[in-house]
Amino acid sequence: MGKDNPRSFEKIRNGEQIQITTFTNVAAATAAGVTAAKFPRRIIHLSVGGTGSVPCLAISDGTNWKQVAIGANAI
């Protein structure tokens, strides 16, 4: 966590898989020290943190985690 790692961009350019950290919900992320204020622009996966307790992605706006619903299967 923290500063951008130049090797991360190298991995993306090489087509390697991006791993997103998973937490149960925002409370679990906060308990682990991953807060929206501490990690602006960070993306995390919440396994049951979305509306209706469904999986979602969350993006930090520097103040709050913003939910991004995971929709239908990609085709």
C-alpha positions as CSV (number, residue, x, y, z in Angstrom):
1,M,0.0,0.0,0.0
2,G,1.1,3.6,-0.3
3,K,3.0,5.2,-3.2
4,D,2.5,3.9,-6.7
5,N,4.8,1.1,-7.5
6,P,6.4,1.5,-11.0
7,R,6.6,-2.3,-11.3
8,S,2.7,-2.3,-11.0
9,F,2.5,-0.4,-14.3
10,E,5.0,-2.8,-15.9
11,K,2.8,-5.7,-14.9
12,I,-0.3,-4.1,-16.4
13,R,1.6,-3.4,-19.7
14,N,2.7,-7.0,-19.8
15,G,-1.0,-8.1,-19.4
16,E,-0.6,-9.6,-16.0
17,Q,-3.6,-9.9,-13.7
18,I,-4.5,-7.0,-11.3
19,Q,-5.2,-8.2,-7.8
20,I,-7.6,-6.1,-5.8
21,T,-7.6,-6.4,-2.0
22,T,-10.8,-8.0,-0.6
23,F,-12.6,-7.1,2.7
24,T,-15.9,-8.2,3.9
25,N,-17.2,-4.7,4.2
26,V,-16.1,-1.1,4.9
27,A,-15.9,-1.7,8.6
28,A,-13.5,-4.6,8.0
29,A,-11.3,-2.4,5.8
30,T,-11.3,0.3,8.4
31,A,-10.3,-2.2,11.1
32,A,-7.4,-3.2,8.9
33,G,-6.3,0.5,8.6
34,V,-7.6,0.9,5.1
35,T,-9.6,4.1,5.3
36,A,-10.9,6.3,2.5
37,A,-9.0,9.3,3.9
38,K,-5.7,7.4,4.1
39,F,-6.0,5.9,0.6
40,P,-7.6,8.3,-1.9
41,R,-8.3,6.8,-5.3
42,R,-7.9,3.3,-4.0
43,I,-10.1,0.5,-5.3
44,I,-11.1,-2.4,-3.0
45,H,-13.4,-5.4,-3.3
46,L,-16.1,-5.8,-0.6
47,S,-17.4,-9.4,-0.5
48,V,-20.7,-8.5,1.2
49,G,-20.4,-4.8,1.5
50,G,-22.8,-3.6,-1.2
51,T,-26.4,-2.5,-0.9
52,G,-28.3,-5.7,-0.1
53,S,-25.1,-7.3,1.3
54,V,-23.9,-8.2,-2.2
55,P,-20.3,-8.0,-3.5
56,C,-19.2,-4.7,-5.0
57,L,-16.1,-2.6,-5.7
58,A,-15.5,0.5,-3.6
59,I,-13.4,3.5,-4.6
60,S,-12.1,6.1,-2.2
61,D,-12.9,9.7,-3.0
62,G,-10.5,10.8,-0.2
63,T,-13.4,11.1,2.3
64,N,-15.8,8.2,1.7
65,W,-15.9,4.8,0.0
66,K,-18.1,5.0,-3.1
67,Q,-19.9,1.8,-4.1
68,V,-19.6,0.5,-7.6
69,A,-22.1,-2.3,-8.2
70,I,-21.0,-5.5,-9.9
71,G,-23.6,-6.1,-12.6
72,A,-24.4,-8.8,-15.0
73,N,-21.8,-11.2,-16.4
74,A,-19.5,-9.8,-19.1
75,I,-19.9,-11.3,-22.6
